Amino acid sequence: MRTTLVINDEIYKKIKSKAALEGRKVTELIEEGLILRLNENLQIKKNQKKKKSPTLPIMDRSNGTTLFQGKTTLEYIEHLKNLEIYGK
């Protein structure tokens, strides 16, 4: 595909010089840079999905006992939903 890009003159000079030193085309370097950037973004998204919420104890305010420990807030909410649905 062909497209037109507006690139800062200094950046273009650096790209053109690097391409010449490596015996490559400017287009190849730009494509390579875009691919690296896109892959970086995909890796960041994958890492964000892997992060798990911290676990905090759910305490009874009246007596300070721990009601629920070692689960994330979302897991606790699911637990409460199951109690309501199934009457456990």
DANORHU-V87236 format. One line per field, one symbol per residue. phi: phi as a letter, one per 20 degrees, with the letter a starting at -180 (. if undefined). psi: psi as a letter, one per 30 degrees, with the letter a starting at -180 (. if undefined). Layout:
phi->???
psi->???
This chain:
phi->.dbdddcggffffffffffffemceggfffgffffgfffffffffffffffdffdcfddeffcmeeebcncfgffffffffffffdme
psi->kklkkjkkeeeeeeeeeeeeefhlleeeeeeeeeeeeeeeeeeeeeeeefkkklkkkjljeegglkekkglleeeeeeeeeeeeefh.
